[in-house]
Amino acid sequence: MKQDMKHIVVSLLLIFSVNIVFAQNRQNEIQTTSKLALSYYHAKDYEKAAPLLLEVYNLSRNNYYFRLHLNSMIQLQRFEEVEDLIQKELQKQRTPNAELYVHWGYVLKAQNKEEEAEEKYSQALDIIAVNKGSLLVAANAFFQWQEFEWTKKVYLKGRKEIPQEQFNYELARVYMYLRDYENMMEEYLNLLRLDENQLRRVESSLSAAMRLDVDDGLRDSFRKQVLKRIQAEPNVTGYNRLLIWFFLQEKQFSGALRQSVALDRRTGEEDARIFQLGQMALNNKKYTDAERAFDYVMKKGEEGPLYIPAYVQKIQTSYLRYTTENSSGRAQGEELAHQFENGLEMLGYSAGTLDLIKDYAHLLAFYLDQTEKAILVLEKGLEIPLLKPGESGMLKTELADVYVYTGDPWEATLLYSQVIDANKNNALGDQVKLKKARLGYFMGNFSWAKAQLDVLKASTSKLTANDAMELSMLIGNNMDLDTTAVPLEMFARADLLFFRNKDSLALATLDSIAGMYPYHSLTDNILFRKAKIETDRNNFSTAAEYLQQITEDFSYGLLGDDALFMLAQLYNYNLDEKEKAKELYREMLTRYPGSVFVEESRERFRELREIYPDVLTNPEEEFFIQDTIPNEFN
């Protein structure tokens, strides 16, 4: 008896093992054949793809391969064979198969048999089983053939026959492809009313829809419908959050802040989001909106967890506004210094306030000419216990910069060297090596500076490497052109004056070079420095003229991409000519594809393109636009 049982067990194990091997072989065969079939299909070699796709379908019974086989046969115009195949498949089904009738209808439509196609589509709609799974399968079949009206009919039938399944998300997606933005928005808003946890999903879908919204029809509909819902159903906070999201997409930070504050007055839980909104506004140089956001968080009380971060960010926002917009106003600078002083008095000197310490010292030295006080602030910061090399290095670097400003290059060199020794394998070390080499350039030690810069061209930091390469080439291209190094020495002196914020003296020095050496190879560099100085002075139109001259007369020079990118930024952020900025970013992508500014140019171009769409004249420019068409259609 035991022996018989043993034989039975062994036999079962053998059968099981054989089945496993057979299944594995079958799976390997499916994978190999499908890979070959798909390669032919995507290469549009339908003659070879069609039989292989049918073979994979027969092995796997995966309807995806069946649909690709049908499409291959349609492309080959072998319609009778396709219809015969569909009818045979229908005969194998135990129950009516709506998906097959959809495929049959599409085959008829491909032959321009519109009425017959409509009949098959109607049959498909009529025989769909009343359950969610069957409705989704049928709707997806219509959707894959881009029969969006019929897809809509399937979901509306589902909504009618299964009331608990509203299919809001699915219908919204169909309405998007029908360009019926009003109904699309209604569905998304109804979905949010039912479940506010769907907000991220709705935002993602709307973002895709807005990329297809070439005439701003969706944006107009969005504003009207969301505001109407907010007024009619104030308890649905998802509507407010969606509107805030929309304002942020459009860079309308004041509108986003207004809605966030209104929502906070109802929920009392928006502090973190308002703080984040302030940081976004700050990153986009919208200083007024950023300050208002941080002010609001601070007014919630000193005991709040975000009071101190908001306080710090408020000061740094004011600092950035002053240094980029109002550097000529000493009274404002004094007021800002008072804010820094109060902030450090309240928060103390610690590792958490290093940024405040650094910016305060920079303001004192470079904008208020209070170098002694700046040095004291930095030295006090360096006395903070247990600073990491990167933290002390940041303060020492600023201290060295102050010594460069005061005209003490030897003390600056010593400090730069200390930072480099303590930060040999990080980005700070490379940045300070660049500063030390630039100091050598300021002092006229051109050969030594160039040797240091040539090493830095291999830096892991793209910006450091790019700056090092530019300065190295500036020196190399102008050091041996004349029997005298006077033009380069004068240019280095102008750069030092510019570093010290002595703009008028820097401009006078640059004009002297242009007057004394009118055809010198430094001409494009002189124009670029003038553009930077005029930008600092808020003379954006004058700066744009200098940059435009570089892009026209020196486009193939070293500064061609720098000038073009800076010009695009001026039109985007300072001159408020978005269309012009968009075209300049596009030009950057095509003219200078290897530039360090390409990545940001592409991001800004796409951002502006969504707001100010246009029609491409060159199909190759589609490279710059993210694909928004579903994979099902490929």
Residue, then its C-alpha position, 0 to 999 in steps of 0.5 A: m500500500k505504501q509502495d503504491m502511494k509512493h508511486i502515485v506521489v512520484s507520478l503526480l510530481l512528474i506530471f506537475s514538473v512537466n506542466i511547469v516546463f511546458a508552461q515556461n516553454r509556452q511563456n518563452e515562445i509568447q515573449t519571443t514571438s511578441k517581441l518580433a511581432l511588435s518590432y515589425y508592427h512599430a516599423k509599420d511592416y504590417e505584412k510580417a507583423a500580422p501573422l505573428l500578432l495573430e499567433v501571439y493572440n492564439l497563444s496568449r488570448n490577450n486582446y491587445y495583440f488581437r487589436l494590433h493584428l486587426n489594425s495590421m490587416i486594415q492597413l493591408q486592406r485585407f478586410e474580408e479576412v478580418e471580418d471572417l476572423i471576427q465572426k469566427e471569434l464571435q462563434k467561440q464566445r459563450t455570451p455576446n462579446a461587445e468588444l468584438y462588435v466594436h472591432w467589427g464596426y471599426v473594420l467596416k468604417a475603415q472601408n467607408k461603410e459608415e451605416e454598417a459600422e454604426e449598426k455594429y457599434s449600436q449592437a455592441l452598446d446594446i449587448i454590454a453586460v450590466n457590470k462595471g468590468s464589461l462597461l470598461v472593456a467596451a468603452n476602452a475598445f471604442f476609445q482605442w479606435q478613437e471613437f470618442e462619441w461612442t465611448k461617451k455613450v458607453y459610460l452614460k449607459g453605465r451611469k444610467e444602469i449602475p447609479q452607484e458608478q458615476f464614471n466621472y473620471e472616465l467621462a471627463r477624459v472622453y470629453m477632453y478628447l472631444r474638446d468639450y471642456e465645459n462637460m469635462m470640467e463638470e465631471y471633474l468637479n462632480l468627482l471632487r464633490l464625491d471624493e476630495n482625495q481625487l484632487r491630485r488625479v484631477e490636477s494631473s489630468l487637467s494639466a494634460a488637457m491644458r497642453l492641448d488647449v490651443d485657444d485658451g477655451l479650457r482656461d476660460s471655462f475652468r475659471k467660470q465653472v470653478l468660481k461658480r461651484i465655490q459660490a454654490e457649494p462653499n463646503v467643498t474645499g476641493y474646489n478652492r484647492l483646484l483653483i489655487w492649483f490653477f493659479l499656481q500653474e499660471k504663475q498668478f501667485s496673488g490669486a493663489l494667495r487670496q484663495s489660500v487665505a480665504l480657505d485658511r479662514r475656514t479651515g485654519e489648516e493652510d499655514a504650510r501650504i501658504f508658506q510653500l506658496g511664498q517660497m514658490a513666489l520667491n523662486n519666481k521672483k514675485y517678491t511682493d507675493a512672497e512677502r505677503a505670504f510670509d507675513y500672513v504665516m507670521k501673523k498666526g502667532e510666534e508660537g506657530p511652528l512656521y513662524i521662525p521659518a517665515y520670519v527668516q524667509k521674509i527677510q531673505t525675500s526683502y534682501l533679494r528684492y533690494t539687491t535685484e531691484n532697489s540697490s540704489g536706495r541707501a535708506q531702504g538698505e539701512e532699513l533692511a540691515h535693521q531687519f537683519e539685526n533684529g532677526l539675528e538678535m531674536l534668533g541668535y547666531s547658530a548653524g540655523t541662521l548662517d544664511l542670514i549671517k552671510d546675507y547680512a554681511h554681504l549687504l553691509a559690505f557691498y551695498l552699505d559700504q560698512t566693511e568693518k561691521a560686515i567683517l565683525v558679523l562674519e567673524k562672530g558667525l565663525e565662532i559658532p561651535l561645531l560648524k561643519p567644514g561646508e558651513s564655516g567655508m560658506l562664511k569664510t568665503e563671504l569674508a574673503d569676498v569682503y576683503v577683496y572688496t576692501g582691497d586686501p587680496w592677500e587676506a582674501t587669498l589666505l581665506y580662500s585657500q583655507v576653504i579649499d583645503a577643508n572642502k577638497n571634494n565638494a562643490l564649495g571647494d570648486q567654487v572657491k577655487l574659481k574665486k581664487a583664480r578670478l582674484g588672480y585675474f583681478m590682480g593681473n596674474f593672467s598666466w597663473a589664473k589661466a592655469q587654475l581655470d583650465v583645471l576647473k574646466a573639468s569640475t563636476s559643477k556645470l556652472t563652475a566649469n562653464d564660468a571657468m572655461e569662459l574666463s580662461m578663454l577670455i584670458g587666453n584669447n586676449m593675453d598674447l594679441d598685443t605687445t602690451a597687456v593693457p586692454l586686458e588689465m583695464f578689463a580686469r580692473a573693470d571687472l573688479l570694480f563691477f564685483r565691488n558694485k562700483d558700477s559707474l567706475a566700471l562703465a567708465t573703464l569699459d568705455s575707455i577700453a572701447g575708445m582706446y582700442p575700438y576693434h579689440s577682441l574684447t568688444d563682445n565682452i565689453l558689451f556683455r559686462k555693460a549689459k550686466i551693469e545696466t541690468d543691475r541698475n534696472n535699465f533693462s531696455t539698455a541692457a537688452e540693446y547690448l545683448q541684442q548686438i552680441t547676438e547679431d554681431f558675435s553670435y558665434g563667439l564665446l558669449g553668444d549663448d550667454a547673451l541669448f539666454m540673458l536676453a530671453q530672461l530679460y524679456n521674460y521677467n523684466l520687460d514682460e514681453k513673453e512672446k519675444a522671450k518664448e522665441l528666444y528660448r526656442e532659438m537657444l534650443t536650436r542654435y546652441p544645443g550644447s549650451v549649459f543653459v539648454e535645460e532651463s531654456r527648454e523648461r521656460f520655453r515649454e512653460l511659455r508655450e502652454i500659456y502662449p501657444d503657437v503653430l510649429t512650422n518645423p516638424e522637428e521642433e516637436f522634439f521640444i514638446q512633451d507628448t500628450i497623445p495616449n499610447e493607445f493611439n500609437 
